[in-house]
C-alpha cells in the first residue's frame, strides 16, 4: 500500500498515566473516550494515549480524505509526543490502523493488541430495517437517561441493532453504550464514514502482508461478532508471527463492554508474560 497524505490533522488526544506508552485507537463510530474500558485500568501502569481520529470526536474534519490519512496523523502525533516506541491497542477500525502502523513503522511498534478486528475484515450482518434504526435510537436515548432500566433493554434494546453488537444485554453493557457509543455516533463526520466505506468497497485485504509484522500480538474476538467475524479475526491471528488468539463465547463486536473484567484480565496476563519482549522494555514493574 502506498501512503499519500493530505494535510496533517492535530488530533484531540486524551493522555492518562505514566510509564511505557500504549497508543489506543478507537473504531467506527468512536472516539478516544470510548476506549475508557481499556485506558482506565491500563493507565495505572502505563501511559495511555487515546486520540480522536480524523473526523471523529473532537478532531473535526469535513473534507473528504482517505483511510491512509489516519496514518499520517498518528505518526505526527507520536512525533509530537516524542514517543519513539509504543504498544498499539486497536478496536475494530482501530485494529486495522494498528496493523497498518506496524507495517509502516515497525521500529516504533513493539506489540499489538487487536480487538474485534481483522486484516481482511468480513461481516455477516443481516439487512437493516427502519424498525431496527428506530428501536436503536429509542434504546440509546433511554439508556442515556437510565442505563439500568431493564424495561428499556427488554422492549427496545433487544429488538434494536444492539442485538447484533452485543449478546449479553447487561446493564454494564448499556452503561458503556450510553456513556460512550451514543455521543461517538453523533460526533462522527460524514467524511469519516465515506473514507471507511471507500476502503471497504475497494476490497481491503492485508493478510498477505502480515508475515512482515514480527512484534508480539494479542488478538481478541467475540464468537458472535456480525460486523467483523471471529473467523476473519482467526485468519489474521494465523498469519501473524508470535501471536495469541482468544475468542469469547456468547459475545459480539462490543464484547469489551459485555465482559470488561475478563477482557482486561486477559490483556494484563499477556502484557505480563514473555512474548518476545522483556518486561523491562515494556516498562512493567520497572518503575519507568
Secondary structure by P-SEA (a helix, b strand, c coil): cbbbbccccccbbbbbbbcbbbbbbbccccccccccccccccccccbbbbbccccccccccccccccaaaaaaaaaaaaaacccbbbbbbccaaaaaaaaaaaacccccccccccccccccccccccccaaaaaaaaaaaaaaaaccccaaaaaccccccccccccccccaaaaaaaaacaaaaaaaccaaaaaaaaaaaaacccccccccccccbbbbbbbcccccccaaaaaaaaaaccbbbbbbbcccccccccccaaaaaaaaaaaaacccccccccccccccc
